[in-house]
Amino acid sequence: MARGRGRSRSSSEAMPVLTLEIESVDLEGQGVARTEGKVIFVENALPGERVQARLVKQGARFDRAEAINILRASSGRVQARCRYFGICGGCSMQHMDASTQLAIKQRVLEDQLWHLARIKPQTMLAPIAGPAWAYRHRARLSVRDVAKKGGVLVGLHERASSYVAQMDGCEVLTAKSSALIPQLKQLIESLSIRQRVPQIELAQGSEVLALVFRVLEPPSETDLKALSDFGRQHQAEIWLQSKGPDSIQLLYPTSSSLSYRLADFDLDFPFRPTDFTQVNHQVNEVLVRQAVRLLKLDSRDRVLDLFCGLGNFSLALARVADFILGIEGSEVLVGRAKSVAITQGLEQRTNFEAANLFTLSDQAWEAIGFFDKILLDPPREGAQRICELIAQHAMKASRIVYVSCNPATLARDAAILVHQAGYSLESAAVANMFPQTSHVESIAVFSRAATPEQSQPSRPNA
């Protein structure tokens, strides 16, 4: 197995080799073993396997090791498809088949809900899955000019390292993005500012690929021509980013056509390449469809969509429900959501507002008014403040669908909704948004019986 950059061959070979029984896996997809009462996290090991593993780090509470010989293999073990697996840090589960990955992710979700919140879903829904390869529509590639390695490197970081992996393709990127990596190396090498381009961000839409070059000093006229020619040759949009994400400027062509589509709802979402959009378009389509179904909407429902972003869920919900209020922390994204609603003819059934949902006051929550259903789609930090507000105020929606990218914060928030707000965790499912990685995306449904005092006030002013 490939070794990480952070330790030398001689030092790692001096460490002990142990024979271990792998009991389970942790949140990062590492095998978990125990010897003499001490936990050992074992890279490249699966539950049920017996392995020989070399210790790479010893600590007071746990050790870390890497499997160097598989004595008894799991039925879920497969040969890694990517030749950079074990070196590149982008993937950690390529040695598992798809069903094993999903089973592990579901176990992680259930364990977090039970251990952190003492909650079990009444029903575990079938996992949401999509393509296992060439699914990734977004990525940030690091760029380094390393003379000792023959020139410019363009790729993901090595595992547990700040070094850039030497790679000429990526199995989880879309085919077009993966094929461009060698050409991007040549392009950067041709620039006068080759040492001042630390990053290239890729954003693949339904039809168009955008490349955002982070530039720490202005490109020369020759550089600008080379970048534009690259875009023309590869039919890609070329953007330059001199400072933060909002500083991006389109270089080629003269206007952007970057967008993604939700075909089930006849929706197109124009976006800028640094806007947040889901990495896996196919799984996102299924997730939106599932969220709409699980909310059990009818044409009279008023729905509150919190952390709404571009309106990914809001506008799909608006195809079914009476009215959607989307709230998002970014004023830029709120503006984009409003524009999309207008272009899709949904401006009369939607409203979008900007607010900090992590610090929302009681007064601001009360001013929002009553909604029949709520959809939550927070970042990794979760929606603790929102769940506390739901628990503390009498007017409670009958159903909440919570889309999570972090099972630990989902469990924390679920504890508030169930133990304080009176909801039941009706169902949950994992969504394999990032195959080959340990990332766990999930969807959970909370329901409660309506109380007599919950009447439906008039719609708040838009």
N, C-alpha and C positions, 0 to 999 in steps of 0.2 A: 504494500500500500504506500502511496506517496506520503512523504512527511511534510509537515508545515515548515515554513521558513524560520519560525521562531526558535528552533532547537537544532543542534548539529547532529549529524549521524553518529559521531563517536559518543556524545553525551547520552543520546537516547539508547544506544546499544548497551550502555553500562547499567541501565535501569533493569530491575527484575522482570522476568517473564512469568506470568501466572496462568493457571488453567482455571477458567471461570464459567459458571452457569449463568446465563443471562435471564433475568427474571421479568424485566419489563423494559420500557423506554421512557426517557424523560421528554420535556417539552421541546427539546432541540433534536429529537430523533436519535439520541445516543442510547445504547444499551445500558441497563442498570444491573449491576451484580453486587453481591455482598461477600466479603471474606473476613472472618474473625470479627464480625459485627460492624465492619466499616463499609460504607457505600463506595463503589467504584463506577464511574461513568466511562463507558467503553465505546469509542468511536468505531463505526463499521460493524456493529453487532446487533442482532435482532433477538426478540424474545424467543425463548425456547432453545437457543443455540448454546453449544458448548464450544468455547474458543480458547486459544492461547493468545494472551494479550500482554503487551509490553507497557509497563507504567511509564508515563511521560511527565506526570506531575503529582507530587504527594503533598497533601494538606492535612491540617489538624482534624477536619470534619469529614473530608472525602478525598479520594484520589481520582486521577484521570488516566486512562489507558487507551491504546489503540489495538484492535484485533489484528494479529499478524498471521494467524492460521485458524481456519474454521474447521473444528473437529467434528461437529455435528451441525449441519446447516438447517435453517428454517425452510419450510416449503415455500415461504414467501420471498426467499432470496433469489435475485436475478443478477445477471451480468450488467454492470453499469453501461449505459449506452454511450455516454460522452467520454472521450479519451482524457478529458481534463478533470474528471470526477476525482475527488480526493486532494486535488491541488487548488482548483477554483473554489471559492467560498459561496458560489451562488446556489448550489444544491447540496442537500445532505441526505436525500433519501433515494438516490438512483439505484441503490442495491436492493430495493424492495419493489415488489410488483404493485400494481395499482390498488388491488383489493387490500393488501397489507397496509399500504399508506393510509387508506381511508379508515381501516379498522383502528389503526393507532391514533389517528386524529379524533375519531369518535370517542375512543377511550380517554384521551386527554380531556375532551370536552366534558364527558360524564364525571371524570375524577375531579375536575376543577369545581363543577357545580356541587358535587357532594362534599368534598373536603373543605371548600371555602364557604359554602352557603347552606350545606345540609339539605340540598334539594335534589330530587330526582324528577326528570320530566315524566309526565304521565304517558307520553308516547315518544319514542325516538323515530323520527321520519327517515325515509331512505336518503342516503347521502346525495348531494348535488355534485355531479361530476361532469367533466368536459374532456377535451383532448389532453392527453398526458404530455405531449411534446408540441413545440412551435406555437405555444399559446400566449407567450408573453408579449403584450403590445406596448409595454413601457419598460424602460431600463435606463440606468445611469452608468455609462461606461467611463472608467477612469483612463486618463492619458498620461503617460510618462515617457520622457526621452531618456533612455538608459543605454549609454554607449556600450557598457560591458555586455549587454544582451543584444547588441546588434542594431540598436536604433529605437524607434518609437514603439511602445506597447499600447494597445488599446484593448481593454477588457474589464472584467470584474476583478475584485480583489482576491488574492489568495486566501485560503481558509485561515481564519484567526490571524490575519496579517494585514498590514497597510500596503504591502507590495502588490503590484498589478500582475495578474496571471498572464503568462504567455499563451495566447489562444488565437485561433484563426476562424473560430465559429462558435456558436452556442446553440445547443439542442433545444433549449426552452424558449429562445427568442423566435419571433416569426421568421419564416424562411428568408424574407427579403432583408431583414435587419441582420441576421446571422451572416448572410453572404457578403454583406458590406464591410465586415470587420477588416479583412485584409486591405480593401481599397481605402478605408479610412486611415489606416496606418500610412499608406503611401501619400494620401492627401496631406496629413499632418506633417510628414517629413518634407513636403515641398514648400511649406509655409515659412515665411521669415520669422513668425512668432511661434514656432513649433514648441518651444519650451514655455510658452505662456498660454497654452490651451490645456487646462487640467482635466476637462470633462466634456463629454458629449452625451446629451440626453436624447433618447429615442422615444418618439411617440407615434405609434402606428394607429391611424384611423381605419375606418371601414374600407377606404379606397386609397388614402394617401399616407406616406411616411414622412414625418418631420424630424429633422436633426437640429438640435440646439447646441451650438458650440459656445462653451464658456471661454471668453477671451479676456485676459488680464491686461492687455494693452491693445490699442486699435490695430486692426489688420492693415497692411499696406494695400495699395490699389491692385498690385499683383496678387496678393492674398485674396482679396475680394473677388477678383476674376476667377481664381482657382476654385474658390468655394462655390460660386455661382455655376461655373462649368460642371462641377461635381453634381450639383443639384439637377442641372439640365440632363446630364448623362444618365443619372440613375432615377430620374423622375421623382425627386424628393424635394420637399420644402427645406430651405436652409435658413435658420434663425441664428442671430448672434445675441449672446447674453453678456453684458459688461459688468453688471452688479447683481442685484437680487433677481428673483424670478419675474418680477413685474417689469424688469428693464429689457426684456427680449424685444428684438426688432427683426422683422422679416427682411431677409436679403434677396431671396429668390423663391418663387416668382414674385410678381407685384402684389398678388392677393392670395390669401390662404383659403384652401378648401378642406381643411382638416375637420373631420367630424366622425362620430360613430352612430350606429343605428340600432334601435330596438324595433325589430320588424313586427313583433307581435302587437305592438301598440302604434305602429305607423309613425314613429318618432325619429327625428334626426337631431343630433346634438352637436352643433359646431363648438369647437373648443380650441383654446390656445395650448401649445404643447407643454407648458408648465402648469396648466390647470390640473387639479386632481381628477383623474378618471380611473376606473378599475383596470387592472393589469390584464385580466382575462375576460375578453369580450363575450365569449360563449357562455361562460359560467355566470357572468353578470346578467345576460339575457334570461337565463333560467332563474336566477335569484330574484330578479324583478318580478317575473311571472309568478313565482312562488309567494312572494310577499303580498302581491295583490290578492292571490287566492286565499292566503291564510288570514288576511284581515276580514274576510267575509263581507265585502262591501256591497252596498246597494246604492241606488241612485239618490237617496236622501242623505247619505253619510257625509259628515264634515270631518276631514282628516287633517291632523297636525303632523307634519313631516319635519323632524328636528335633525340638524346636521345635514341639510338637504343638498349641499353642494350645488351642482349645475341643474338640479332638478331630476336626477337620474330616476328616482322613485316617484317624485311628486307628479310629474307629467303623465306617467303611466297610470297613477292613481286617479288623475283627473279625467282619464278616459272613462272611468267607471263611476266615481263618486260625485257628489254634488259640488263640493268646494274643498280646496286644498290650501292650507297655509304652510309655506315652507320657510324655515328659519335657519340661518347659516351665519357663522362668525365672519366670513369673508365678504366684504361689500362687493368686491370684484366678481365673485362667483354669484352673488345675489343678482347683480346686474346682468350676468350672462343668462341666468335662469329666467329672468323676466323677458329677455330678448328671445330665448327659445320658445317660451310660452306664446309670445306674440306671433312668431313665425309659424307655430303649429296650431294657431287658432284657439288657444286655451287661456287667453288672458282674462276672460270673464269668469273662469272657474278656478283661478289660482291667484294667490298673492305671495310675494316673497319679501322677507324682511331680514335685515342684518342685526344680530345681537350676539353677545358673548354668552354662550350657553353653559359655560363652566362657572360663571359668577352671576347668573340670572337671579334677580331679587324676587321676593314674594309678591311685591306689588306688580312687577312686570309679568309674572306668571298669571296672576289674577286678571290682568288686563288682556291677556291672550283670549280668555273666555273658554267656553266648553267645546270640546270636540268629541265626536263619537268614537273615533279610533286614533291611535298614535303610531307612527313609525319612527323608530330611532336607528340611526346609522352613524354612530360616533367614531372618531379615530381611536387609536389604541388606548388612550386615557379613559375611555368609557364615558358614561353619562350619569355619574354619581349625583351631581347637583340636580339634574332633571328628575331622577328617581326619588330623591328626597322631597322635591316639590310635589310630585305626584302623591307621595305618602302623606304629606302634611296638609294637603288641601282636599276638601270634600268632593269637588267635582272630578270624577274619575272616568276616563274612557273605558268602554266595555272590553276593548281588545288592544293590546300593544304587541307589535311585531318589532323585535330588536335584532338588527343585523350587526354582528360583532366581528372584529378582526383580532380580538384578544380574549381568550376564554377566561383568563383570570379576572379582568375587569367586568366581563359579562357576569361571572359568578358573584362578584361583589355587588353589582347592581341588581341582580336577580334576588339576592337576599333582602334588599330593601323593598323591592316590589312584592315579594311573597310574604315576608315576615312582618313588614310594617304597613304596606299599602293594601294588603288583603287580596292580592292576585294569586292565581294558580299558574304554575308553569305547565301549560297544556301540552306543548310539544317542542322539540328541538331537532336540529339536523346540522351536520357539518356540510360545508361547501368547499370543494377542493379547488379553491381559487388559485393556489400556487402548487401544482403537482411537482414532485421531486424535492420539495422543501418541507420543513417542519411547520410552516405557517398554517394556523388553524383559523379559517373563516367559518362562521356559523350563523344560524338564524334560529331565534327562539320566539315562542308565542305565549303571551301572558293573557289570561282572561279572568273576568270577574262578573258576577251577577249584577245587573243594574239595580240601583236603589231607588225608592219612590221619589226622593227629593231631587233626583237628577233629571231635571227638565232641560229642554234645549233652548237656550237663550237665542236671541237674534244674532245674526252674523256680525262679528266685529267689523268696524270700518276698515276698508282696505287702504 
